Amino acid sequence: MAGSVSPSLPSGLMGNLSSHNAGRVIIDEYGINHIPISGFPSLKKRSHAHGSRSWIKIDQGGNSKILELDKATIMRNCSLPARDLRLLDPLFIYPSTILGRESAIVVSLEQIRCIITADEVILMNSLDANVVPYKSELCKRLQTNKEQSDDLPFEFRALELALELTCMSLDSQVRELEMEIHPVLDELASSINTLNLERVRRFKGHLLALTQRVQKVCDVIEHLMDDDGDMAEMYLTDKKLRREAYASGESYCQTDESGGAGLVSKSAPVSPVGSTGGVQKLQRAFSCLSSSKHGSLSTSDSGENIDQLEMLLEAYFVVSDNTLNKLSSLKEYIDDTEDLINIKLGNVQNQLIQFELLLTAATFVATIFAVVAGVFGMNFDDSIFDNPVAFNWVLIITGVFCGTLYVFFLIYFRHKKVFPL
């Protein structure tokens, strides 16, 4: 598998470039590259930008090397359509996906984006925190188990490591979120202020995004477990061995048929008895047909024997489901804290309403006292003004009446259970 070759410019384009004083801007699917006129020093850069990316190739022995490959080379060597390679493009954001194809497995789990074949892993080169451990750990495992017998074929070991690192990364992010959000929620429950509410709002948005990512990984694994055909497509090593065995058997049948035909043509006389050679030829043809049928039946039988991959997917489905349950528990804890905050706010609102009722009753009683004082403050002639002690009795009687009325209001509020006294 080799990198892409820098394309040469047509003569017409070279003439157009030389006739202008400014450089030409070439727009491709990965970016915009400025090519100056003199000497064309950016041709090599343009060839890398025109579909070529840096990939890490890891073989079965654990040896890795960095290659510059374009889409056409990968599609040709891995027998993949262009839409599968778009899932691995870092410029686009796609959810987690695992696709089983005829000759490869396309894996896009979080930041781990690779193509797994029966002989090698083509990993997108990146300095991400998940890509570097995947490359180093896969090489280490392949070199360690080189001389040891392993039940899992090469493609399943690469797929298992991708699932393992993805599930571990998501679980560690959930644990970090738990450690950060629990103190904030406890502080918010004891002290309700704008700063704590804003912090909880940010954490809740992070929780929602993380839940969607974990849910997508869980759905991808569950979808594979429910589809036996997709799981059967992922047995790349078995399919490769069957193709090699079928090709060798077919070549043997062709060699045997040609040799038998030559033997009959040389030794058999021209007589009706010589028709036995034709019978033997038919028998060899039927044996070749039966072997080809047996190869196709073995392919269908291997599609049913998917227990190995199913157990592998089931183990990581349990891990991702456990991570999803942690997120659900954390969301319930946030909801419980919000309910507690609403209860506290409701309690404060009830206290304000109680205080408002008491203030309203006191205002009503004071208004009655003020009305009586206002009436007697008017300029009109009455016999009560001739007795200096009479106005004092009016004030005492009005004050007792207002106090009795206020106590009546309190008894009424208590009877209606507006607030306890």
DRENDOGU-23613 format. One record per residue (C-alpha): residue number from 1; z negated, x negated, y negated. Coordinates in pm, 1 decimal. Each point is the difference from the previous one (the first is absolute). Layout:
N
@num = NUM	zz = Z	xx = X	yy = Y
...
***
This chain:
421
@num = 1	zz = 0.0	xx = 0.0	yy = 0.0
@num = 2	zz = 114.5	xx = -170.6	yy = -315.6
@num = 3	zz = -37.4	xx = 63.4	yy = -366.8
@num = 4	zz = 266.6	xx = 147.4	yy = -221.4
@num = 5	zz = 280.1	xx = -217.6	yy = -139.2
@num = 6	zz = 57.7	xx = -9.9	yy = -372.1
@num = 7	zz = 311.2	xx = 201.5	yy = -79.7
@num = 8	zz = 281.5	xx = -154.2	yy = -202.4
@num = 9	zz = 124.7	xx = 156.0	yy = -322.8
@num = 10	zz = 354.1	xx = 138.7	yy = -13.8
@num = 11	zz = 251.1	xx = -174.3	yy = -220.6
@num = 12	zz = 40.9	xx = 306.3	yy = -220.2
@num = 13	zz = -371.5	xx = 18.7	yy = -64.8
@num = 14	zz = -7.8	xx = -374.2	yy = -72.3
@num = 15	zz = 274.3	xx = 44.7	yy = -255.5
@num = 16	zz = -183.0	xx = 285.6	yy = -167.5
@num = 17	zz = -317.8	xx = -204.6	yy = -13.6
@num = 18	zz = 174.6	xx = -297.7	yy = -154.0
@num = 19	zz = 163.8	xx = 215.9	yy = -267.8
@num = 20	zz = -331.5	xx = 113.5	yy = -149.9
@num = 21	zz = -250.5	xx = -199.3	yy = -201.6
@num = 22	zz = -306.7	xx = 185.2	yy = 134.8
@num = 23	zz = -126.3	xx = 7.8	yy = 356.9
@num = 24	zz = 56.9	xx = 291.0	yy = 234.0
@num = 25	zz = -279.6	xx = 219.4	yy = 133.5
@num = 26	zz = 37.5	xx = 93.8	yy = 365.5
@num = 27	zz = -203.4	xx = 298.5	yy = 121.1
@num = 28	zz = -71.9	xx = 26.8	yy = 368.8
@num = 29	zz = -241.5	xx = 207.4	yy = 202.7
@num = 30	zz = -289.2	xx = -242.6	yy = -41.4
@num = 31	zz = 14.2	xx = -98.5	yy = -363.9
@num = 32	zz = 202.0	xx = -129.6	yy = -292.9
@num = 33	zz = 111.4	xx = -362.0	yy = -5.1
@num = 34	zz = 150.7	xx = -175.3	yy = -297.9
@num = 35	zz = 283.7	xx = -236.5	yy = 87.3
@num = 36	zz = 100.3	xx = -250.0	yy = -269.1
@num = 37	zz = 355.4	xx = -114.7	yy = -39.9
@num = 38	zz = -13.2	xx = -376.2	yy = 24.0
@num = 39	zz = -25.6	xx = -131.2	yy = 356.1
@num = 40	zz = -127.2	xx = 329.0	yy = 154.8
@num = 41	zz = -344.7	xx = -146.7	yy = 82.7
@num = 42	zz = -140.0	xx = 341.4	yy = 90.3
@num = 43	zz = 234.8	xx = 76.7	yy = 287.0
@num = 44	zz = -259.0	xx = -95.6	yy = 258.3
@num = 45	zz = -261.1	xx = 216.7	yy = -171.4
@num = 46	zz = 242.2	xx = 290.1	yy = -1.8
@num = 47	zz = 62.9	xx = -34.2	yy = 371.8
@num = 48	zz = -371.5	xx = 22.6	yy = 70.7
@num = 49	zz = -39.7	xx = 299.7	yy = -222.8
@num = 50	zz = 299.8	xx = 177.7	yy = 148.1
@num = 51	zz = -181.7	xx = 142.0	yy = 303.7
@num = 52	zz = -175.0	xx = -316.1	yy = 120.7
@num = 53	zz = -376.4	xx = -16.6	yy = 37.3
@num = 54	zz = -250.5	xx = -238.7	yy = 143.2
@num = 55	zz = -107.4	xx = 86.7	yy = 355.0
@num = 56	zz = -232.7	xx = -164.2	yy = 250.8
@num = 57	zz = 138.9	xx = -24.6	yy = 351.8
@num = 58	zz = -258.7	xx = -27.5	yy = 281.7
@num = 59	zz = 120.1	xx = -53.8	yy = 355.8
@num = 60	zz = -179.9	xx = 59.2	yy = 328.9
@num = 61	zz = -145.2	xx = -351.3	yy = 0.9
@num = 62	zz = -182.1	xx = 54.4	yy = -327.3
@num = 63	zz = 235.1	xx = -218.9	yy = -201.7
@num = 64	zz = 80.3	xx = 123.3	yy = -349.7
@num = 65	zz = 253.4	xx = -94.5	yy = -260.8
@num = 66	zz = 111.7	xx = 141.7	yy = -332.6
@num = 67	zz = 357.0	xx = 126.7	yy = -27.9
@num = 68	zz = 216.0	xx = 148.1	yy = -273.8
@num = 69	zz = 166.4	xx = 306.0	yy = 152.4
@num = 70	zz = 206.2	xx = 278.1	yy = -148.9
@num = 71	zz = 20.3	xx = 360.5	yy = 109.9
@num = 72	zz = 330.2	xx = -39.0	yy = 183.0
@num = 73	zz = -132.9	xx = -282.6	yy = 216.7
@num = 74	zz = -314.7	xx = 190.9	yy = 93.8
@num = 75	zz = 193.7	xx = 319.7	yy = 71.0
@num = 76	zz = 246.7	xx = -189.7	yy = 218.6
@num = 77	zz = -258.2	xx = -195.6	yy = 202.8
@num = 78	zz = -256.7	xx = 279.0	yy = 39.0
@num = 79	zz = 245.0	xx = 292.9	yy = 30.9
@num = 80	zz = -170.7	xx = 193.0	yy = -279.4
@num = 81	zz = 146.9	xx = 246.8	yy = -249.6
@num = 82	zz = -33.4	xx = -60.2	yy = -371.5
@num = 83	zz = -249.4	xx = 284.7	yy = -47.4
@num = 84	zz = -252.3	xx = -179.6	yy = 223.3
@num = 85	zz = 17.0	xx = -312.7	yy = -213.3
@num = 86	zz = -71.6	xx = 205.3	yy = -310.5
@num = 87	zz = -341.0	xx = 77.0	yy = 148.4
@num = 88	zz = -76.5	xx = -373.0	yy = -19.1
@num = 89	zz = 117.6	xx = -45.8	yy = -356.6
@num = 90	zz = -302.2	xx = -89.3	yy = -219.0
@num = 91	zz = 172.8	xx = 146.7	yy = -305.7
@num = 92	zz = -43.2	xx = 348.0	yy = 146.5
@num = 93	zz = -326.0	xx = 165.2	yy = 95.2
@num = 94	zz = 23.1	xx = 166.7	yy = 339.1
@num = 95	zz = -286.3	xx = 134.6	yy = 209.3
@num = 96	zz = -102.4	xx = -173.5	yy = 320.5
@num = 97	zz = 265.0	xx = 27.8	yy = 270.5
@num = 98	zz = 60.4	xx = -127.4	yy = 354.1
@num = 99	zz = 351.8	xx = 55.4	yy = 133.8
@num = 100	zz = 124.3	xx = -82.4	yy = 349.2
@num = 101	zz = 366.9	xx = -94.5	yy = 19.3
@num = 102	zz = 231.3	xx = -122.3	yy = 274.7
@num = 103	zz = -63.9	xx = -370.1	yy = -53.2
@num = 104	zz = -285.9	xx = -17.1	yy = -248.9
@num = 105	zz = -316.1	xx = 160.7	yy = -134.2
@num = 106	zz = -16.3	xx = 51.7	yy = -376.4
@num = 107	zz = -360.7	xx = -25.2	yy = -121.4
@num = 108	zz = -111.2	xx = 85.1	yy = -352.6
@num = 109	zz = -379.2	xx = 18.2	yy = -5.5
@num = 110	zz = -153.1	xx = -49.8	yy = -343.1
@num = 111	zz = 117.4	xx = -350.2	yy = -103.5
@num = 112	zz = 105.4	xx = -108.9	yy = 350.2
@num = 113	zz = 374.4	xx = 57.9	yy = 16.0
@num = 114	zz = 181.4	xx = -154.2	yy = 292.1
@num = 115	zz = 266.8	xx = 46.7	yy = 265.1
@num = 116	zz = -112.3	xx = -58.5	yy = 358.7
@num = 117	zz = 252.6	xx = -80.3	yy = 269.9
@num = 118	zz = -43.9	xx = -103.1	yy = 362.1
@num = 119	zz = 19.6	xx = -369.4	yy = -92.8
@num = 120	zz = -123.2	xx = -38.8	yy = -359.3
@num = 121	zz = -171.7	xx = 153.8	yy = -299.5
@num = 122	zz = 174.3	xx = -2.6	yy = -337.0
@num = 123	zz = -276.1	xx = 36.1	yy = -257.3
@num = 124	zz = 59.8	xx = 49.2	yy = -369.8
@num = 125	zz = -128.5	xx = -309.9	yy = -175.8
@num = 126	zz = -278.6	xx = 78.5	yy = -245.8
@num = 127	zz = -330.8	xx = -140.5	yy = -116.9
@num = 128	zz = -177.9	xx = 331.0	yy = 47.9
@num = 129	zz = -345.8	xx = 2.5	yy = 153.2
@num = 130	zz = 130.7	xx = 183.0	yy = 308.2
@num = 131	zz = 324.7	xx = -189.9	yy = 58.1
@num = 132	zz = -145.4	xx = -350.9	yy = 10.9
@num = 133	zz = -271.4	xx = 85.0	yy = 259.7
@num = 134	zz = 258.9	xx = 183.5	yy = 211.0
@num = 135	zz = 229.0	xx = -301.7	yy = 12.9
@num = 136	zz = -278.2	xx = -249.9	yy = 75.0
@num = 137	zz = -179.2	xx = 222.5	yy = 252.0
@num = 138	zz = 320.6	xx = 90.5	yy = 186.8
@num = 139	zz = 102.3	xx = -365.1	yy = 29.1
@num = 140	zz = -349.1	xx = -88.6	yy = 117.9
@num = 141	zz = -5.8	xx = 271.5	yy = 265.1
@num = 142	zz = 346.6	xx = -82.6	yy = 127.8
@num = 143	zz = -78.7	xx = -370.4	yy = 25.0
@num = 144	zz = -334.1	xx = 69.7	yy = 169.3
@num = 145	zz = 142.0	xx = 244.0	yy = 253.9
@num = 146	zz = 310.8	xx = -205.3	yy = 67.9
@num = 147	zz = -126.7	xx = -116.0	yy = 338.9
@num = 148	zz = -210.7	xx = 306.3	yy = 74.9
@num = 149	zz = 123.5	xx = 318.9	yy = 159.6
@num = 150	zz = -16.2	xx = 299.1	yy = -234.0
@num = 151	zz = 67.2	xx = 357.2	yy = 100.4
@num = 152	zz = 147.3	xx = 90.5	yy = -336.5
@num = 153	zz = 359.0	xx = -101.6	yy = -73.7
@num = 154	zz = 85.6	xx = -192.8	yy = -312.2
@num = 155	zz = 93.3	xx = 299.4	yy = -215.7
@num = 156	zz = -325.1	xx = 181.7	yy = 79.7
@num = 157	zz = -210.6	xx = -305.2	yy = -85.9
@num = 158	zz = 170.8	xx = -20.7	yy = -339.4
@num = 159	zz = -38.1	xx = 375.0	yy = -53.5
@num = 160	zz = -364.4	xx = -10.0	yy = 106.3
@num = 161	zz = -80.9	xx = -271.8	yy = -252.8
@num = 162	zz = 169.9	xx = 196.7	yy = -278.5
@num = 163	zz = -202.5	xx = 310.6	yy = 88.8
@num = 164	zz = -318.5	xx = -203.0	yy = 32.3
@num = 165	zz = 29.4	xx = -169.9	yy = -339.1
@num = 166	zz = 101.7	xx = 325.7	yy = -169.7
@num = 167	zz = -291.9	xx = 195.3	yy = 145.8
@num = 168	zz = -242.8	xx = -282.5	yy = -79.3
@num = 169	zz = 129.1	xx = -24.1	yy = -357.8
@num = 170	zz = -34.0	xx = 374.1	yy = -57.5
@num = 171	zz = -344.9	xx = 8.0	yy = 157.6
@num = 172	zz = -119.7	xx = -289.8	yy = -216.0
@num = 173	zz = 128.3	xx = 178.1	yy = -311.2
@num = 174	zz = -190.8	xx = 312.0	yy = 103.2
@num = 175	zz = -319.8	xx = -201.4	yy = 48.5
@num = 176	zz = 41.2	xx = -163.2	yy = -340.6
@num = 177	zz = 54.1	xx = 340.4	yy = -157.0
@num = 178	zz = -314.1	xx = 130.7	yy = 168.1
@num = 179	zz = -205.0	xx = -292.6	yy = -128.3
@num = 180	zz = 128.4	xx = 56.1	yy = -353.5
@num = 181	zz = -16.0	xx = 376.2	yy = -17.6
@num = 182	zz = -341.4	xx = 70.2	yy = 156.0
@num = 183	zz = -203.6	xx = -167.6	yy = -280.8
@num = 184	zz = 214.3	xx = 173.2	yy = -262.6
@num = 185	zz = -54.4	xx = 340.0	yy = 160.6
@num = 186	zz = -374.7	xx = -58.2	yy = 27.1
@num = 187	zz = -13.8	xx = -103.9	yy = -364.2
@num = 188	zz = 206.2	xx = 302.7	yy = -100.8
@num = 189	zz = -234.6	xx = 232.7	yy = 190.5
@num = 190	zz = -297.2	xx = -136.5	yy = -194.4
@num = 191	zz = 170.6	xx = -46.3	yy = -337.5
@num = 192	zz = 294.7	xx = 218.4	yy = -95.6
@num = 193	zz = 200.6	xx = -165.1	yy = -275.4
@num = 194	zz = 361.9	xx = -53.9	yy = -96.6
@num = 195	zz = 17.2	xx = -359.8	yy = 123.8
@num = 196	zz = -115.3	xx = 85.7	yy = 352.4
@num = 197	zz = 232.5	xx = 300.4	yy = 13.7
@num = 198	zz = 297.2	xx = -218.3	yy = -96.8
@num = 199	zz = -84.9	xx = -257.8	yy = 265.1
@num = 200	zz = -26.6	xx = 269.3	yy = 267.1
@num = 201	zz = 333.3	xx = 143.1	yy = -111.8
@num = 202	zz = 169.2	xx = -340.0	yy = 48.9
@num = 203	zz = -159.6	xx = -44.5	yy = 340.2
@num = 204	zz = 108.0	xx = 346.4	yy = 102.3
@num = 205	zz = 362.2	xx = -78.4	yy = -89.0
@num = 206	zz = -21.1	xx = -322.9	yy = 200.1
@num = 207	zz = -148.0	xx = 196.0	yy = 289.6
@num = 208	zz = 285.4	xx = 249.3	yy = -6.0
@num = 209	zz = 265.8	xx = -274.3	yy = 2.7
@num = 210	zz = -174.6	xx = -185.2	yy = 282.6
@num = 211	zz = -31.2	xx = 321.3	yy = 200.0
@num = 212	zz = 372.6	xx = 61.5	yy = -27.4
@num = 213	zz = 78.6	xx = -353.0	yy = 122.3
@num = 214	zz = -234.1	xx = 25.4	yy = 298.1
@num = 215	zz = 126.5	xx = 348.6	yy = 79.4
@num = 216	zz = 359.1	xx = -126.2	yy = 2.2
@num = 217	zz = -82.5	xx = -281.5	yy = 244.0
@num = 218	zz = -184.9	xx = 246.4	yy = 220.1
@num = 219	zz = 293.4	xx = 244.1	yy = -11.3
@num = 220	zz = 248.9	xx = -274.9	yy = 91.7
@num = 221	zz = -201.0	xx = -100.5	yy = 307.0
@num = 222	zz = -51.7	xx = 361.6	yy = 101.4
@num = 223	zz = 370.1	xx = 74.3	yy = -38.2
@num = 224	zz = 87.0	xx = -291.5	yy = 228.9
@num = 225	zz = -254.5	xx = 111.9	yy = 257.9
@num = 226	zz = 145.2	xx = 351.4	yy = 1.1
@num = 227	zz = 360.4	xx = -117.3	yy = 50.0
@num = 228	zz = 61.0	xx = -164.7	yy = 336.7
@num = 229	zz = 358.5	xx = -81.4	yy = -91.9
@num = 230	zz = -101.5	xx = -207.6	yy = -301.9
@num = 231	zz = -255.5	xx = -189.2	yy = 207.4
@num = 232	zz = 258.6	xx = -67.3	yy = 270.8
@num = 233	zz = 235.7	xx = -144.2	yy = -264.2
@num = 234	zz = -261.1	xx = -263.9	yy = -86.7
@num = 235	zz = 11.5	xx = -170.7	yy = 341.5
@num = 236	zz = 239.9	xx = -264.5	yy = -129.8
@num = 237	zz = -73.5	xx = -264.0	yy = 264.4
@num = 238	zz = 62.6	xx = 243.0	yy = 285.1
@num = 239	zz = 322.4	xx = 120.0	yy = -155.7
@num = 240	zz = 112.4	xx = -358.1	yy = -50.3
@num = 241	zz = -71.5	xx = -88.3	yy = 365.5
@num = 242	zz = 181.3	xx = 311.0	yy = 119.3
@num = 243	zz = 303.5	xx = -82.5	yy = -212.0
@num = 244	zz = 8.6	xx = -354.9	yy = 136.7
@num = 245	zz = -44.4	xx = 123.1	yy = 357.5
@num = 246	zz = 271.8	xx = 261.2	yy = -45.3
@num = 247	zz = 237.7	xx = -255.5	yy = -153.1
@num = 248	zz = -57.9	xx = -246.7	yy = 284.4
@num = 249	zz = 39.6	xx = 276.5	yy = 260.3
@num = 250	zz = 319.8	xx = 121.3	yy = -159.0
@num = 251	zz = 146.7	xx = -350.2	yy = -8.1
@num = 252	zz = -96.9	xx = -45.9	yy = 366.5
@num = 253	zz = 173.8	xx = 324.2	yy = 93.3
@num = 254	zz = 315.0	xx = -104.9	yy = -188.0
@num = 255	zz = -0.7	xx = -343.1	yy = 167.7
@num = 256	zz = -59.1	xx = 149.1	yy = 342.2
@num = 257	zz = 272.2	xx = 256.0	yy = -52.5
@num = 258	zz = 257.4	xx = -255.9	yy = -112.1
@num = 259	zz = -86.4	xx = -237.0	yy = 285.7
@num = 260	zz = 16.0	xx = 276.5	yy = 258.9
@num = 261	zz = 333.1	xx = 120.4	yy = -131.5
@num = 262	zz = 147.6	xx = -350.7	yy = 24.8
@num = 263	zz = -126.3	xx = -39.4	yy = 355.2
@num = 264	zz = 156.0	xx = 323.7	yy = 110.9
@num = 265	zz = 327.7	xx = -74.4	yy = -167.3
@num = 266	zz = 28.0	xx = -336.4	yy = 178.0
@num = 267	zz = -122.5	xx = 80.2	yy = 350.8
@num = 268	zz = 69.9	xx = 365.6	yy = 64.3
@num = 269	zz = 339.8	xx = 80.8	yy = 158.9
@num = 270	zz = 221.4	xx = 276.6	yy = -131.3
@num = 271	zz = -95.6	xx = 269.8	yy = 247.9
@num = 272	zz = -207.4	xx = 318.9	yy = 0.9
@num = 273	zz = -290.7	xx = -196.4	yy = 144.4
@num = 274	zz = -18.3	xx = -201.8	yy = -322.9
@num = 275	zz = -134.6	xx = 306.8	yy = -181.1
@num = 276	zz = -352.7	xx = -106.2	yy = 103.1
@num = 277	zz = 7.9	xx = -250.1	yy = -288.8
@num = 278	zz = 47.7	xx = 292.5	yy = -238.7
@num = 279	zz = -301.4	xx = 170.3	yy = 156.0
@num = 280	zz = -211.7	xx = -312.2	yy = -57.2
@num = 281	zz = 122.3	xx = -12.8	yy = -359.0
@num = 282	zz = -104.4	xx = 360.0	yy = -53.4
@num = 283	zz = -340.1	xx = -74.5	yy = 153.0
@num = 284	zz = -50.3	xx = -292.3	yy = -240.7
@num = 285	zz = 103.1	xx = 221.4	yy = -292.1
@num = 286	zz = -246.2	xx = 269.0	yy = 108.0
@num = 287	zz = -274.4	xx = -263.7	yy = 32.8
@num = 288	zz = 67.7	xx = -119.5	yy = -356.1
@num = 289	zz = -9.8	xx = 359.3	yy = -122.9
@num = 290	zz = -326.6	xx = 59.0	yy = 181.7
@num = 291	zz = -147.5	xx = -316.0	yy = -154.7
@num = 292	zz = 104.3	xx = 116.6	yy = -346.5
@num = 293	zz = -151.7	xx = 340.0	yy = 68.1
@num = 294	zz = -315.3	xx = -170.0	yy = 119.8
@num = 295	zz = -12.6	xx = -195.3	yy = -324.9
@num = 296	zz = 29.3	xx = 317.8	yy = -205.3
@num = 297	zz = -266.0	xx = 169.7	yy = 211.1
@num = 298	zz = -232.3	xx = -294.9	yy = -46.3
@num = 299	zz = 50.0	xx = 40.0	yy = -373.6
@num = 300	zz = -102.4	xx = 363.5	yy = 16.2
@num = 301	zz = -291.8	xx = -80.2	yy = 229.4
@num = 302	zz = -130.0	xx = -266.0	yy = -239.6
@num = 303	zz = 2.6	xx = 260.3	yy = -274.5
@num = 304	zz = -261.2	xx = 192.1	yy = 194.1
@num = 305	zz = -220.2	xx = -303.9	yy = 63.5
@num = 306	zz = -139.3	xx = -34.3	yy = -350.8
@num = 307	zz = -369.0	xx = -20.2	yy = 82.7
@num = 308	zz = -25.1	xx = -358.4	yy = -122.4
@num = 309	zz = 122.7	xx = 76.4	yy = -350.6
@num = 310	zz = -180.1	xx = 332.6	yy = -8.7
@num = 311	zz = -337.7	xx = -163.3	yy = 69.2
@num = 312	zz = 72.9	xx = -261.0	yy = -267.8
@num = 313	zz = 82.2	xx = 265.5	yy = -258.9
@num = 314	zz = -293.2	xx = 215.1	yy = 103.8
@num = 315	zz = -247.1	xx = -283.4	yy = -64.3
@num = 316	zz = 119.2	xx = -48.8	yy = -357.4
@num = 317	zz = 30.1	xx = 373.5	yy = -53.4
@num = 318	zz = -373.1	xx = 24.0	yy = 71.8
@num = 319	zz = -65.4	xx = -281.3	yy = -249.7
@num = 320	zz = 209.2	xx = 162.3	yy = -274.3
@num = 321	zz = -151.8	xx = 339.5	yy = 72.3
@num = 322	zz = -347.0	xx = -151.2	yy = -28.3
@num = 323	zz = 96.8	xx = -148.0	yy = -338.0
@num = 324	zz = 129.4	xx = 341.1	yy = -104.0
@num = 325	zz = -331.7	xx = 156.2	yy = 101.4
@num = 326	zz = -182.0	xx = -253.3	yy = -219.0
@num = 327	zz = 213.3	xx = 103.7	yy = -293.4
@num = 328	zz = -66.3	xx = 366.3	yy = 75.4
@num = 329	zz = -374.2	xx = -67.1	yy = 10.3
@num = 330	zz = 23.9	xx = -187.8	yy = -328.4
@num = 331	zz = 192.0	xx = 288.4	yy = -155.4
@num = 332	zz = -265.3	xx = 243.5	yy = 123.4
@num = 333	zz = -268.4	xx = -221.5	yy = -153.3
@num = 334	zz = 185.5	xx = 11.0	yy = -333.0
@num = 335	zz = 34.0	xx = 377.4	yy = 28.2
@num = 336	zz = -371.8	xx = 33.5	yy = 76.4
@num = 337	zz = -81.4	xx = -213.3	yy = -303.3
@num = 338	zz = 225.3	xx = 216.5	yy = -214.1
@num = 339	zz = -173.6	xx = 311.8	yy = 132.5
@num = 340	zz = -337.4	xx = -154.7	yy = -84.2
@num = 341	zz = 123.2	xx = -82.3	yy = -349.8
@num = 342	zz = 125.4	xx = 355.5	yy = -44.6
@num = 343	zz = -336.8	xx = 134.1	yy = 115.5
@num = 344	zz = -180.8	xx = -222.6	yy = -246.6
@num = 345	zz = 232.8	xx = 98.6	yy = -279.9
@num = 346	zz = -45.5	xx = 362.6	yy = 91.5
@num = 347	zz = -377.0	xx = -45.5	yy = -8.3
@num = 348	zz = 19.8	xx = -155.6	yy = -344.9
@num = 349	zz = 222.2	xx = 284.6	yy = -113.9
@num = 350	zz = -254.0	xx = 253.6	yy = 130.5
@num = 351	zz = -278.7	xx = -176.1	yy = -187.9
@num = 352	zz = 202.8	xx = 16.6	yy = -318.6
@num = 353	zz = 60.9	xx = 369.9	yy = 54.7
@num = 354	zz = -374.1	xx = 56.7	yy = 56.4
@num = 355	zz = -83.3	xx = -186.1	yy = -317.5
@num = 356	zz = 263.1	xx = 201.1	yy = -185.9
@num = 357	zz = -156.3	xx = 327.0	yy = 123.7
@num = 358	zz = -347.0	xx = -108.9	yy = -112.0
@num = 359	zz = 134.6	xx = -105.7	yy = -336.5
@num = 360	zz = 189.0	xx = 325.9	yy = -40.7
@num = 361	zz = -312.1	xx = 206.4	yy = 82.6
@num = 362	zz = -211.3	xx = -202.3	yy = -243.6
@num = 363	zz = 267.7	xx = 40.0	yy = -267.8
@num = 364	zz = 4.5	xx = 377.9	yy = 55.3
@num = 365	zz = -377.9	xx = 24.6	yy = -32.0
@num = 366	zz = -4.2	xx = -216.7	yy = -313.5
@num = 367	zz = 272.6	xx = 215.1	yy = -147.2
@num = 368	zz = -219.4	xx = 312.2	yy = 40.2
@num = 369	zz = -284.8	xx = -175.2	yy = -180.4
@num = 370	zz = 239.3	xx = -108.8	yy = -275.4
@num = 371	zz = 134.8	xx = 355.8	yy = -39.7
@num = 372	zz = -350.7	xx = 138.8	yy = -54.4
@num = 373	zz = -75.7	xx = -272.8	yy = -255.6
@num = 374	zz = 331.1	xx = 69.9	yy = -172.6
@num = 375	zz = -68.3	xx = 373.2	yy = -21.7
@num = 376	zz = -333.6	xx = -54.5	yy = -167.1
@num = 377	zz = 154.0	xx = -254.5	yy = -233.3
@num = 378	zz = 217.4	xx = 266.9	yy = -168.5
@num = 379	zz = -81.6	xx = 141.4	yy = -344.5
@num = 380	zz = -118.7	xx = 354.7	yy = 68.8
@num = 381	zz = -321.5	xx = 179.8	yy = -87.8
@num = 382	zz = -236.1	xx = 85.1	yy = 286.2
@num = 383	zz = -371.7	xx = 68.7	yy = 33.7
@num = 384	zz = -37.9	xx = -282.9	yy = 253.2
@num = 385	zz = 41.2	xx = -254.3	yy = -273.6
@num = 386	zz = -317.4	xx = 133.5	yy = -170.6
@num = 387	zz = -211.8	xx = -131.4	yy = 291.4
@num = 388	zz = 14.3	xx = -384.9	yy = 16.8
@num = 389	zz = -115.1	xx = -10.6	yy = 366.7
@num = 390	zz = 262.3	xx = 247.1	yy = 124.4
@num = 391	zz = 290.1	xx = -250.2	yy = -0.8
@num = 392	zz = -202.0	xx = -241.0	yy = 214.6
@num = 393	zz = -44.8	xx = 270.6	yy = 263.2
@num = 394	zz = 373.7	xx = 64.5	yy = -8.0
@num = 395	zz = 67.7	xx = -366.9	yy = 75.4
@num = 396	zz = -259.8	xx = -9.2	yy = 281.4
@num = 397	zz = 136.0	xx = 314.6	yy = 164.2
@num = 398	zz = 360.0	xx = -128.7	yy = -28.1
@num = 399	zz = -94.5	xx = -338.9	yy = 150.2
@num = 400	zz = -180.1	xx = 162.8	yy = 295.3
@num = 401	zz = 297.3	xx = 226.2	yy = 60.7
@num = 402	zz = 245.3	xx = -290.8	yy = -6.8
@num = 403	zz = -216.9	xx = -207.5	yy = 234.8
@num = 404	zz = -32.7	xx = 292.5	yy = 243.9
@num = 405	zz = 376.2	xx = 51.6	yy = -11.9
@num = 406	zz = 63.3	xx = -369.4	yy = 75.7
@num = 407	zz = -239.0	xx = 11.5	yy = 298.3
@num = 408	zz = 182.1	xx = 309.5	yy = 121.5
@num = 409	zz = 327.2	xx = -190.7	yy = -14.7
@num = 410	zz = -147.7	xx = -282.8	yy = 208.8
@num = 411	zz = -130.3	xx = 243.5	yy = 262.0
@num = 412	zz = 339.5	xx = 165.9	yy = 14.1
@num = 413	zz = 181.6	xx = -331.8	yy = 48.6
@num = 414	zz = -239.9	xx = -95.4	yy = 277.3
@num = 415	zz = 41.5	xx = 337.5	yy = 167.5
@num = 416	zz = 378.2	xx = -42.2	yy = -6.5
@num = 417	zz = -41.7	xx = -359.4	yy = 133.3
@num = 418	zz = 194.0	xx = -143.6	yy = -287.7
@num = 419	zz = -230.3	xx = -301.6	yy = 5.3
@num = 420	zz = -339.3	xx = -74.7	yy = 155.5
@num = 421	zz = -301.3	xx = -24.0	yy = -225.4
***
